[in-house]
Amino acid sequence: MLYLLYPGIGMLLAFLFVRYIVKDNIGHGVTKVLVAVSKNESQIKAHNTWSSLISSAVTIGFGGSVGAEAPIVYTGAAIGSNVAKCFGLSYKGMTILLGCGASAAVAATFKAPLAGVLFTLEILLFNISMSSMMPLLVATVSATVVSYIFIGSSTPFACTITPFDMKNIPWYLMLGIFCGFCSLYFTRMTLKLEDNIGKMKNPYAKWGICAALLGLLIYLFPPLYGEGYDSLGVLLNGGVVDLEGQTILSFLLNSQWGVPVFFALILILKVFSMTMTNAGGGVGGTFGPTLFVGAIAGFVLARTMNLFLGASGLSLPEQNFVLVGMAGLMAGVMQAPMTAIFLIAEISGGYDLFMPLIIVSAMSFGTTRIFEKYSIYTKRIAMTGELLTHDSDQAVLTLLHTKDFVETDYSPVEIDATLGEFVKVISSSTRNTFPVIDSKGRYQGYVGLEAVRKMMFRTDKYDTMHVYNFMSSSPFYITPDESMESVMNKFEVSGRGHLPVVDQERHYLGFICKANLLGSYRQELKEITGD
């Protein structure tokens, strides 16, 4: 029974390590890499080259129900980013090296060089030119060779599969749709649980509750212990999972219909055990659990159909469905069908099932995208408008920050100032536009030099006319934290060359010049797309 307590102990050790030694949030590794590329100029803190490895090793080593792949990707990306920083590389160079580190991590973990490259291109959403792919290919091949040297050449998921049969295509189509809906459940339930558990303020109480619930889930369903890859190995080779004496629910495995029911419950509850592990202080990713749930989904569907229609002669190859289901969940949850296809083919040697892998991955991806635009990694970032995408125009707008373009050398003038006072401001200014503010510094409008030019030399009007006589108002304002896409839309709609920047209380901060913005846009676009 002690092993039921081990996951909680691992979560506590990881939590204390992160809280008192690392002193930084290192969870959700793949999402953190996306944030680094979108917001932090591909810069990742140096401690991430080792902190994620240690904390995830402790979490998973003690039985936490998460995967090691995302922390490994985060570590590889951090190594690439920090090497680039040491050599003073540009944003593009740093992004490529960061991608090399991430792709090499995937390649080494699964001995899958092509999947490593596709992972970077599909999931990390880099705008990489064809010539820039060479470093990725070199990195993944090198990492795979190193993995062969130290771990051996055996595939990570050895399995016994049967040849592809064309008559099973309708069932693979059904599996693809089923995996799509499982992906929706996996993504949305994970995010919902994280939000609800995150509302708990006391971290120790959060750990205690999560550890207790995780222990209960593992007590009832032992395959939830750790990554669960041992159970996958049994299913991939057509074996029988023997849990006699390990759980009070083992009686389900002694009946025909009890087996798919038992594994269907595991499919549902894996999301809970994974989220409890991470929310309770553990460090791990969703990559491994995605593969695990996909395999269970394939097994449940195949076994259920065989039981329903076995009397009519149907005999679906369950090992094939287990393997292909892994690709289906990956294509839906991560919204990366190409990565899913080639990763599963490479890690299992299952190239004979290439057509089913394509069918299931495509169907799962398509089903998921009908209801969910973003993957589990990108959904939260997309809500903030800071997600970097394959669209070069959108990527540039994401990388540009509004606050960097605020020009403060405009000379403000108070709305009640006389024409004489205004002329003194004009004489010392190099600008042709003058922001108008009230006594509390709040933006009221602007005065163009052309509007006041004819009256500048009418000294008899210096005391009788005021700034408000010349002022024009503008319905468009910009805030420093506003997205660049919104800023560009306002320039387009207003047709103006300058727009004011104000804070939440409408205090004047400066102007943004459209010409300067477009110049930076073109330079950034060239940096991203140029070789």
C-alpha positions in Angstrom: 0.0 0.0 0.0 3.0 2.3 0.4 3.2 2.9 -3.3 -0.2 4.7 -3.0 1.6 7.3 -0.9 4.7 7.6 -3.1 3.1 9.9 -5.8 2.1 12.4 -3.0 5.7 12.3 -1.6 7.1 13.0 -5.0 4.7 15.8 -5.6 5.7 17.3 -2.2 9.4 17.0 -2.9 9.0 18.6 -6.4 6.8 21.4 -4.9 9.4 22.2 -2.2 12.2 22.1 -4.8 10.4 24.5 -7.1 9.2 26.8 -4.4 12.4 27.2 -2.3 15.2 26.5 -4.7 14.0 27.3 -8.3 11.6 30.0 -7.1 9.9 30.1 -10.5 6.9 28.5 -12.2 8.3 25.7 -14.5 5.1 23.7 -15.2 3.5 23.3 -18.6 6.8 23.1 -20.4 5.7 23.2 -24.0 3.4 26.2 -23.3 6.3 28.0 -21.6 8.3 27.5 -24.8 5.5 29.1 -26.9 5.4 32.0 -24.5 9.1 32.5 -24.8 8.9 32.6 -28.5 5.8 34.9 -28.6 6.6 37.3 -25.8 10.2 37.0 -24.6 12.2 37.0 -27.8 12.9 33.3 -27.5 14.8 33.8 -24.2 14.4 31.1 -21.6 15.9 31.4 -18.1 19.2 29.5 -17.5 17.8 27.4 -14.6 15.4 25.7 -17.0 18.3 23.8 -18.4 18.2 21.6 -15.3 15.3 22.5 -13.0 12.6 20.8 -15.1 14.6 17.6 -15.4 15.1 17.3 -11.6 11.6 18.2 -10.6 10.0 16.0 -13.2 12.3 13.1 -12.4 11.2 13.3 -8.8 7.6 13.6 -9.7 7.5 10.7 -12.1 10.0 8.6 -10.2 7.6 8.5 -7.3 4.7 7.6 -9.5 3.2 10.9 -10.5 0.6 10.4 -13.3 2.2 12.7 -15.8 4.7 12.5 -18.7 8.4 13.4 -18.9 8.3 14.5 -22.5 7.2 18.1 -22.0 9.8 18.9 -19.3 12.5 17.3 -21.6 11.3 19.5 -24.4 11.4 22.6 -22.1 15.0 21.6 -21.1 16.1 21.2 -24.7 14.6 24.5 -25.7 16.3 26.2 -22.7 19.6 24.8 -23.7 19.2 26.0 -27.2 18.1 29.5 -26.1 20.9 29.9 -23.6 23.6 28.8 -26.1 22.2 31.3 -28.6 22.3 34.0 -25.8 26.0 33.2 -25.1 26.8 33.8 -28.7 24.7 37.0 -29.0 22.5 35.7 -31.8 19.5 37.6 -33.1 15.9 36.7 -32.4 15.8 34.6 -35.5 19.0 32.7 -34.6 17.9 32.3 -31.0 14.5 30.9 -32.2 16.2 28.4 -34.5 18.5 27.2 -31.8 15.6 27.0 -29.3 13.7 24.9 -31.9 16.8 22.7 -32.4 16.9 22.0 -28.7 13.2 21.2 -28.5 13.3 19.0 -31.6 16.4 17.2 -30.4 14.7 16.4 -27.1 11.8 14.8 -28.9 14.1 12.9 -31.2 16.3 11.6 -28.5 13.4 10.6 -26.2 11.5 8.6 -28.9 14.4 7.9 -31.3 12.3 9.6 -33.9 14.3 12.3 -35.8 11.6 13.2 -38.3 8.9 13.5 -35.6 11.3 15.9 -33.8 11.4 18.2 -36.7 7.7 18.0 -37.3 7.0 18.7 -33.6 8.9 21.9 -33.8 7.2 23.0 -37.1 3.6 22.0 -36.1 3.4 22.4 -32.3 5.9 25.2 -31.6 4.5 27.2 -34.5 7.8 28.6 -35.8 8.0 30.5 -39.1 11.1 28.7 -40.4 12.3 28.9 -43.9 13.5 25.8 -45.8 17.2 26.7 -45.4 16.6 27.1 -41.6 15.4 23.5 -41.4 18.9 22.2 -41.9 19.9 22.9 -38.3 16.8 21.1 -37.1 17.6 18.1 -39.2 21.1 18.0 -38.0 20.0 18.4 -34.4 17.4 15.6 -34.5 19.7 13.1 -36.2 22.5 13.9 -33.8 20.3 13.5 -30.8 18.9 10.2 -32.2 22.4 8.8 -32.7 23.4 9.8 -29.1 20.2 8.0 -27.9 21.2 4.9 -29.9 24.6 4.9 -28.3 23.5 5.2 -24.7 20.1 3.4 -24.8 20.3 1.0 -27.7 18.5 0.8 -31.0 15.3 -0.9 -29.9 12.0 1.0 -30.5 10.5 2.7 -27.4 7.1 0.9 -28.0 7.8 -2.6 -29.3 4.5 -4.1 -30.5 3.0 -7.0 -32.5 0.8 -5.7 -35.2 -1.1 -7.4 -38.0 -1.1 -6.3 -41.6 -3.4 -3.6 -42.7 -6.8 -4.9 -44.0 -8.8 -2.6 -46.3 -12.1 -3.8 -44.9 -11.2 -2.2 -41.6 -11.1 1.3 -43.0 -14.7 2.2 -41.7 -13.6 1.2 -38.2 -10.5 3.3 -38.4 -12.7 6.2 -39.5 -14.9 5.6 -36.5 -11.8 5.5 -34.3 -10.7 8.8 -35.7 -14.0 10.5 -34.8 -14.0 8.8 -31.4 -10.4 10.1 -30.7 -11.5 13.6 -31.8 -14.2 13.7 -29.1 -11.8 12.1 -26.6 -9.4 14.9 -27.4 -12.0 17.5 -26.8 -12.8 16.0 -23.4 -9.1 15.7 -22.6 -8.3 19.3 -23.4 -11.3 21.0 -21.9 -11.5 18.9 -18.8 -7.8 19.5 -18.1 -8.1 23.3 -18.4 -11.3 23.3 -16.4 -9.7 21.3 -13.6 -6.6 23.4 -13.5 -8.7 26.6 -13.3 -10.8 25.2 -10.4 -7.9 23.7 -8.4 -5.9 26.9 -9.1 -8.5 28.9 -7.0 -7.2 27.3 -3.9 -4.9 29.8 -2.2 -3.0 27.6 0.3 -0.4 25.5 -1.6 0.0 23.0 1.2 -3.7 22.3 1.4 -3.8 22.0 -2.4 -1.0 19.5 -2.2 -2.7 17.5 0.5 -6.1 17.3 -1.3 -4.5 16.5 -4.7 -2.2 13.8 -3.1 -5.1 12.2 -1.4 -7.3 12.1 -4.5 -4.5 10.9 -6.6 -3.7 8.1 -4.1 -7.4 7.0 -4.2 -7.5 7.0 -8.0 -4.3 4.9 -8.2 -5.7 2.5 -5.5 -8.8 1.9 -7.6 -7.0 2.0 -11.0 -3.3 0.9 -10.7 -2.5 1.7 -14.4 -2.8 5.4 -13.5 0.4 5.0 -11.5 3.3 6.8 -13.2 3.3 7.2 -17.0 1.4 4.0 -17.5 3.7 2.8 -20.3 3.9 -0.7 -18.7 0.2 -1.2 -19.4 0.6 0.1 -22.9 3.3 -2.5 -23.6 0.9 -5.2 -22.6 -1.9 -3.9 -24.8 0.4 -3.3 -27.8 1.4 -6.9 -27.7 -2.1 -8.4 -27.2 -1.5 -9.4 -23.6 -3.8 -9.4 -20.7 -3.4 -6.8 -17.9 -3.3 -8.7 -14.7 -4.3 -6.7 -11.6 -5.4 -9.5 -9.4 -4.9 -8.5 -5.8 -3.9 -5.0 -6.7 -7.3 -3.3 -6.8 -10.8 -4.1 -5.5 -12.0 -3.6 -9.0 -10.0 -6.5 -10.4 -13.2 -8.5 -10.7 -14.1 -6.4 -13.7 -11.2 -7.9 -15.6 -12.6 -11.4 -15.1 -15.6 -10.8 -17.3 -15.8 -10.0 -21.0 -17.6 -6.7 -20.7 -15.9 -5.7 -17.5 -12.6 -5.2 -19.4 -13.7 -2.4 -21.7 -15.7 -0.8 -18.9 -12.6 -0.9 -16.6 -10.4 0.7 -19.3 -13.1 3.2 -20.3 -13.0 4.4 -16.7 -9.2 4.8 -16.9 -9.7 6.8 -20.1 -12.0 9.2 -18.3 -10.0 9.4 -15.0 -6.5 9.8 -16.5 -7.2 13.5 -17.0 -8.0 13.8 -13.3 -4.9 11.9 -12.1 -2.7 14.0 -14.4 -4.2 17.3 -13.3 -4.0 16.3 -9.6 -0.3 15.6 -10.0 0.5 18.9 -11.7 -1.8 21.0 -9.5 -0.5 19.4 -6.3 3.0 20.5 -6.9 4.4 17.9 -9.3 6.1 18.8 -12.5 5.2 16.9 -15.7 3.6 17.2 -19.1 0.5 16.1 -21.0 2.5 14.5 -23.8 2.8 11.1 -22.2 -0.8 11.0 -20.8 -2.0 11.9 -24.3 -0.4 8.8 -25.8 -1.7 6.7 -22.9 -5.3 7.9 -23.3 -5.1 7.4 -27.0 -3.9 3.8 -26.6 -6.8 3.1 -24.2 -9.3 4.7 -26.5 -8.2 2.5 -29.4 -8.3 -0.6 -27.2 -11.8 0.2 -25.7 -13.3 0.8 -29.2 -11.7 -2.3 -30.7 -12.7 -4.6 -27.8 -16.2 -3.2 -27.6 -16.8 -3.7 -31.4 -15.4 -7.2 -31.2 -17.7 -8.1 -28.3 -20.7 -6.5 -30.0 -20.2 -7.9 -33.5 -17.9 -10.9 -32.9 -20.7 -13.3 -33.5 -21.1 -11.9 -37.0 -17.5 -12.5 -37.8 -15.9 -9.2 -36.9 -12.4 -9.4 -35.5 -10.6 -6.1 -35.2 -6.9 -6.3 -34.5 -6.8 -4.7 -31.1 -3.0 -4.1 -31.0 -3.3 -2.1 -34.2 -6.1 0.0 -32.8 -4.1 0.6 -29.6 -1.2 1.9 -31.6 -3.2 4.0 -34.0 -5.3 5.4 -31.2 -2.1 7.0 -29.8 -1.7 9.0 -33.0 -5.4 9.9 -32.9 -5.3 11.5 -29.5 -2.1 13.2 -30.2 -3.5 14.7 -33.5 -6.5 16.0 -31.6 -5.1 17.2 -28.3 -1.9 18.7 -29.7 -3.5 19.5 -33.1 -0.5 18.2 -34.8 -1.5 15.4 -37.2 1.8 15.1 -39.1 3.8 14.8 -35.9 1.3 12.2 -34.6 1.6 10.1 -37.8 5.4 10.0 -38.0 6.0 9.8 -34.3 3.9 6.7 -33.8 5.3 5.1 -36.9 8.9 5.8 -35.7 8.5 4.8 -32.1 6.8 1.5 -32.9 8.2 0.5 -36.2 4.6 0.5 -37.3 5.1 1.7 -40.9 2.8 -1.1 -42.1 0.0 0.9 -40.5 0.8 4.1 -42.3 -2.6 4.4 -43.9 -4.6 3.8 -40.7 -2.3 6.3 -39.0 -3.2 8.9 -41.6 -6.9 8.1 -41.6 -7.3 8.3 -37.8 -5.0 11.3 -37.3 -6.8 13.3 -40.0 -10.3 12.4 -38.7 -9.4 13.1 -35.1 -7.8 16.5 -36.1 -10.7 17.4 -38.2 -13.3 16.4 -35.6 -11.5 18.4 -32.9 -11.0 21.5 -35.0 -14.8 21.7 -35.6 -15.3 22.4 -31.9 -11.9 23.7 -30.7 -9.6 26.0 -32.7 -6.6 25.7 -30.4 -4.5 22.9 -28.9 -4.1 22.2 -25.2 -0.7 24.0 -25.4 -2.0 27.1 -27.2 -5.5 27.7 -25.9 -4.5 29.9 -22.9 -2.0 31.9 -24.9 -4.4 32.5 -27.7 -6.9 34.0 -25.2 -4.4 36.8 -24.5 -3.7 37.4 -28.2 0.0 36.6 -27.8 0.1 33.4 -29.7 2.7 33.1 -32.5 1.3 31.4 -35.6 2.4 30.2 -39.0 0.8 33.3 -40.5 3.8 35.6 -41.0 1.8 38.8 -40.8 0.1 37.6 -37.6 3.5 36.5 -36.2 5.0 39.9 -36.8 2.1 41.6 -35.1 2.5 39.2 -32.1 6.2 39.9 -31.8 5.9 43.7 -31.9 5.0 45.3 -28.6 2.9 48.5 -28.5 4.8 50.1 -25.6 8.0 50.0 -27.6 6.6 52.5 -30.2 5.3 55.2 -27.8 7.0 58.5 -28.8 7.1 61.0 -25.9 8.8 64.0 -27.6 5.5 65.6 -28.4 4.8 68.9 -26.6 1.5 68.7 -24.7 -0.5 71.9 -24.1 -3.4 72.5 -21.7 -6.8 72.9 -23.1 -7.3 76.4 -21.4 -4.0 77.8 -22.5 -4.1 81.1 -24.4 -2.9 81.4 -28.0 0.1 83.3 -26.8 1.1 80.5 -24.4 0.5 78.0 -27.2 2.8 79.9 -29.6 5.6 79.6 -27.1 5.1 75.9 -27.0 5.1 75.7 -30.8 8.3 77.7 -31.0 10.2 75.2 -28.9 8.8 72.0 -30.5 10.0 70.0 -33.5 6.6 68.4 -34.0 3.6 69.5 -36.0 1.1 67.8 -33.7 0.3 68.9 -30.2 -1.6 66.8 -27.7 -4.2 68.7 -25.6 -4.6 67.7 -22.0 -6.7 69.0 -19.1 -5.4 70.2 -15.7 -5.1 66.6 -14.5 -3.1 65.4 -17.5 -5.9 63.6 -19.3 -5.9 63.5 -23.0 -8.6 65.7 -24.6 -7.6 66.0 -28.3 -4.9 67.4 -30.5 -4.0 70.5 -32.5 -2.3 70.3 -35.8 0.1 73.1 -36.8 -2.0 73.8 -39.9 -5.0 74.6 -37.8 -3.3 77.4 -35.9 -0.8 78.6 -38.5 -2.9 81.6 -39.7 -3.5 82.9 -36.2 0.1 82.5 -34.9 1.1 86.1 -35.9 -2.2 87.7 -34.7 -0.8 89.1 -31.5 -4.1 90.8 -30.8 -5.6 87.3 -30.4 -3.0 86.0 -28.1 -5.1 86.6 -24.9 -8.6 86.1 -26.3 -8.2 82.9 -28.1 -7.5 79.5 -26.5 -6.3 76.1 -27.4 -9.8 74.7 -27.4 -10.6 77.0 -30.3 -8.3 75.0 -32.5 -8.5 71.5 -31.0 -9.7 68.5 -32.9 -10.9 65.4 -31.1 -10.0 61.8 -31.9 -12.3 58.8 -31.1 -9.3 56.4 -31.3 -7.0 55.8 -28.4 -4.3 53.2 -27.8 -3.2 51.7 -24.5 0.4 50.6 -23.8 -0.6 46.9 -23.4 -2.9 46.8 -26.4 -2.2 44.1 -29.0 -0.5 45.2 -32.1 -3.2 43.8 -34.3 -5.7 46.1 -32.6 -3.4 49.0 -33.0 -3.0 48.4 -36.8 -6.8 48.0 -37.1 -7.3 51.5 -35.5 -4.8 53.1 -37.8 -6.6 51.5 -40.8 -10.1 52.6 -39.7 -9.1 56.1 -38.5 -6.9 56.9 -41.6 -4.5 58.9 -39.3 -0.8 58.9 -39.2 -0.5 59.4 -35.5 -2.7 58.0 -32.6 -2.5 59.0 -29.0 -1.5 56.6 -26.2 -3.2 56.8 -22.9 -3.5 54.8 -19.7 -6.6 53.4 -18.2 -7.6 56.8 -16.7 -6.9 58.4 -20.1 -3.8 60.2 -18.9 -1.7 61.2 -21.9 1.5 59.1 -22.4 2.6 59.9 -26.0 1.8 59.1 -29.7 2.5 56.2 -32.0 3.5 57.1 -35.5 2.1 54.8 -38.2 5.2 55.3 -40.5 7.6 54.1 -37.8 5.3 51.2 -37.0 5.2 50.0 -40.6 9.0 50.4 -40.9 9.5 48.1 -37.9 6.9 45.7 -39.2 8.7 45.4 -42.5 12.0 44.8 -40.7 10.6 42.2 -38.4 8.9 40.5 -41.4 12.2 40.3 -43.2 13.9 39.0 -40.1 11.3 36.2 -39.8 11.0 35.1 -43.4 14.4 36.0 -44.8 17.2 33.4 -45.0 
